[in-house]
Amino acid sequence: MSAAVRTLTAWLVAWACACSAGMAMAQRADPASDAPEARIHPATMLRDAPASYSEALAHWRDADDVNAWIGARFEYDMARALRLSETERERSGRLPIHPPDAFFVAPKGVCVDLSRFAVETLRRIDPESKPSYLMIEFAPASVHGQVLRRHWVARFERDGQFYFFADSKRPGHIAGPYADDSAYIRDYAAYRGREIVAFRDLESTERKTRAQSVKQTRDARP
């Protein structure tokens, strides 16, 4: 092997290693935030995207259509995330979750806004996919002095398997197929770099709120 070939081979190996390291870093999430990781392309308008929510409902057929729109349009609202933290809820009470039609017009919010948009939209365009919420409870983390613990994603079924999307951490990504929630949770905990202490498949975000209120009342009893 000539010196030139050896040099080229060494360079290619180094380049491949650098690319692999870069990909590993890209897959490693910031555990302190539910905001998306850096995107290759910023949020933008889709070509031939529906002009209104009613038009979207008429043209979209399944989760792939909803997911494509989310990937192009969603923007994370850190200020709202802090206002929805457990710390602020105890001080000021709950904030309303953005309804899907309003979210379509201004697609900026947090995980629960995004998952509500996905679940309620899928229920109207593809109810056979049995869309629901997966509520994830991480070990508590403090961001800017606010305790952040719960995270919401949307779940749907296809060909007897489960898929998860509308995740504020990685908008435009559909995770799956999975045999059950537990398999997804194992992968997601590794991706997020955070311990998941509980998770629950729910039909509504409100159900968890009521259950938590009951739990808090019971915990407050002497």
C-alpha positions as CSV (number, residue, x, y, z in Angstrom):
1,M,0.0,0.0,0.0
2,S,1.4,3.4,-1.0
3,A,1.9,6.2,1.4
4,A,-0.8,8.2,-0.4
5,V,-3.3,5.3,-0.1
6,R,-2.4,4.9,3.6
7,T,-2.9,8.6,4.1
8,L,-6.3,8.6,2.4
9,T,-7.4,5.5,4.3
10,A,-6.5,7.0,7.6
11,W,-8.3,10.2,6.7
12,L,-11.5,8.3,5.7
13,V,-11.4,6.3,9.0
14,A,-11.0,9.5,11.0
15,W,-13.8,11.1,9.1
16,A,-16.1,8.2,9.7
17,C,-15.3,8.2,13.4
18,A,-16.0,11.9,13.6
19,C,-19.4,11.4,11.8
20,S,-20.3,8.6,14.2
21,A,-19.5,10.8,17.2
22,G,-21.5,13.6,15.7
23,M,-24.5,11.3,15.2
24,A,-24.2,10.0,18.8
25,M,-24.2,13.6,20.1
26,A,-27.2,14.5,17.9
27,Q,-29.1,11.5,19.4
28,R,-28.2,12.6,23.0
29,A,-31.0,14.8,24.4
30,D,-30.6,17.6,26.8
31,P,-32.2,16.1,29.9
32,A,-33.1,19.5,31.4
33,S,-35.6,20.6,28.8
34,D,-38.6,19.4,26.8
35,A,-37.7,21.7,24.0
36,P,-36.6,20.3,20.7
37,E,-33.0,19.6,20.0
38,A,-31.4,21.7,17.3
39,R,-33.1,21.2,13.9
40,I,-31.5,20.9,10.5
41,H,-34.2,23.2,9.2
42,P,-36.2,25.7,11.3
43,A,-39.9,25.5,11.7
44,T,-41.5,26.7,8.4
45,M,-44.6,26.5,6.3
46,L,-45.3,23.3,4.4
47,R,-45.8,23.5,0.7
48,D,-49.6,23.1,0.0
49,A,-50.3,23.1,3.7
50,P,-54.0,23.6,4.7
51,A,-54.9,27.2,5.3
52,S,-57.2,26.5,8.2
53,Y,-57.9,23.8,10.7
54,S,-61.2,22.9,9.1
55,E,-59.3,22.5,5.8
56,A,-56.7,20.3,7.5
57,L,-59.4,18.0,8.9
58,A,-60.9,17.7,5.4
59,H,-57.5,16.8,3.7
60,W,-55.5,15.0,6.4
61,R,-55.9,11.2,6.5
62,D,-53.7,9.8,9.3
63,A,-50.9,10.4,11.8
64,D,-48.3,10.8,9.0
65,D,-50.1,14.0,7.8
66,V,-50.5,15.4,11.3
67,N,-46.8,14.5,12.0
68,A,-45.5,16.2,8.9
69,W,-47.3,19.5,9.9
70,I,-46.0,19.3,13.4
71,G,-42.5,18.8,12.2
72,A,-42.7,21.9,10.0
73,R,-44.7,24.2,12.2
74,F,-44.3,23.5,16.0
75,E,-42.4,26.0,18.1
76,Y,-41.6,25.4,21.8
77,D,-42.7,28.0,24.3
78,M,-40.2,27.9,27.2
79,A,-42.0,30.7,29.1
80,R,-45.2,28.8,29.0
81,A,-43.4,25.6,30.1
82,L,-42.2,27.4,33.2
83,R,-45.7,28.8,33.9
84,L,-47.1,25.3,33.6
85,S,-44.5,23.9,36.0
86,E,-45.6,22.2,39.2
87,T,-44.1,25.2,41.2
88,E,-46.2,27.7,39.3
89,R,-49.4,25.6,39.3
90,E,-49.2,25.5,43.1
91,R,-48.9,29.3,43.2
92,S,-51.2,30.5,40.5
93,G,-53.4,27.5,39.5
94,R,-53.7,25.8,36.1
95,L,-53.4,27.3,32.7
96,P,-55.8,26.2,29.9
97,I,-54.4,23.9,27.3
98,H,-54.5,25.3,23.8
99,P,-57.5,23.9,21.8
100,P,-56.6,22.3,18.4
101,D,-58.1,25.1,16.2
102,A,-56.2,27.8,18.1
103,F,-53.0,25.8,18.1
104,F,-53.3,25.4,14.3
105,V,-53.3,29.2,13.9
106,A,-50.4,29.7,16.3
107,P,-48.5,26.4,16.7
108,K,-46.5,27.5,19.7
109,G,-46.7,25.8,23.1
110,V,-45.5,22.9,25.2
111,C,-45.9,19.1,25.3
112,V,-49.5,19.0,26.5
113,D,-50.6,21.5,23.9
114,L,-48.9,19.5,21.1
115,S,-50.2,16.1,22.3
116,R,-53.8,17.5,22.6
117,F,-53.6,18.8,19.0
118,A,-52.4,15.4,17.8
119,V,-54.8,13.3,19.7
120,E,-58.0,15.3,19.1
121,T,-57.1,15.7,15.4
122,L,-56.5,12.0,14.9
123,R,-59.8,11.2,16.7
124,R,-61.5,13.2,14.0
125,I,-59.6,12.1,10.9
126,D,-58.6,8.5,11.8
127,P,-60.5,7.2,14.9
128,E,-59.6,3.6,14.0
129,S,-56.0,4.4,15.1
130,K,-57.4,4.7,18.7
131,P,-55.4,7.8,19.6
132,S,-54.7,8.4,23.2
133,Y,-52.3,10.2,25.6
134,L,-49.2,8.8,27.2
135,M,-48.4,10.7,30.4
136,I,-44.8,10.3,31.5
137,E,-43.6,11.2,34.9
138,F,-39.9,11.8,35.2
139,A,-37.9,12.1,38.4
140,P,-38.3,15.8,39.4
141,A,-35.9,18.3,37.7
142,S,-35.6,22.0,38.4
143,V,-35.2,24.4,35.5
144,H,-34.8,28.1,36.4
145,G,-36.1,27.3,39.8
146,Q,-39.3,25.6,38.5
147,V,-40.0,21.9,39.1
148,L,-40.7,20.1,35.8
149,R,-41.8,16.5,36.0
150,R,-44.7,15.5,33.7
151,H,-44.4,15.1,29.9
152,W,-47.1,14.2,27.4
153,V,-47.0,12.5,24.0
154,A,-49.6,11.1,21.7
155,R,-50.1,7.4,21.0
156,F,-51.9,5.6,18.2
157,E,-52.2,2.0,16.9
158,R,-51.4,0.6,13.5
159,D,-51.4,-3.0,12.4
160,G,-51.6,-4.2,16.0
161,Q,-48.5,-2.2,17.1
162,F,-48.2,1.1,19.0
163,Y,-46.6,4.3,17.8
164,F,-45.8,7.5,19.7
165,F,-45.5,11.1,18.3
166,A,-46.3,14.7,18.9
167,D,-43.4,14.9,21.3
168,S,-42.3,18.5,21.9
169,K,-38.7,17.1,22.3
170,R,-38.6,15.8,18.7
171,P,-41.4,17.2,16.6
172,G,-41.9,15.4,13.3
173,H,-40.7,12.1,14.7
174,I,-42.8,9.0,15.0
175,A,-41.4,6.3,17.4
176,G,-42.4,2.7,16.7
177,P,-43.6,0.2,16.2
178,Y,-43.7,-1.1,19.8
179,A,-45.5,-4.0,21.3
180,D,-46.5,-2.0,24.4
181,D,-45.9,1.2,26.3
182,S,-43.2,-0.3,28.5
183,A,-41.0,-1.0,25.5
184,Y,-41.3,2.6,24.3
185,I,-40.6,3.9,27.8
186,R,-37.4,2.0,28.1
187,D,-36.1,3.5,24.9
188,Y,-37.4,7.0,25.7
189,A,-35.8,7.0,29.2
190,A,-32.4,6.2,27.5
191,Y,-32.9,8.9,24.9
192,R,-33.9,11.6,27.4
193,G,-31.3,10.7,29.9
194,R,-33.8,10.9,32.7
195,E,-35.3,8.4,35.1
196,I,-39.0,7.7,34.4
197,V,-40.8,6.9,37.6
198,A,-44.3,6.3,36.2
199,F,-46.3,6.4,33.0
200,R,-50.0,6.0,32.1
201,D,-52.0,5.6,29.0
202,L,-54.9,8.1,29.3
203,E,-57.9,9.1,27.2
204,S,-57.8,12.7,28.4
205,T,-55.4,15.2,29.9
206,E,-58.1,16.2,32.3
207,R,-58.4,12.7,33.8
208,K,-54.9,12.9,35.1
209,T,-55.5,16.4,36.5
210,R,-58.5,15.2,38.5
211,A,-56.7,12.1,39.7
212,Q,-53.7,14.2,40.8
213,S,-56.1,16.6,42.6
214,V,-57.6,13.7,44.5
215,K,-54.1,12.4,45.3
216,Q,-53.0,15.8,46.6
217,T,-56.2,16.1,48.7
218,R,-55.5,12.6,50.2
219,D,-51.9,13.4,50.8
220,A,-52.9,16.6,52.6
221,R,-55.1,14.7,55.1
222,P,-53.6,14.3,58.6
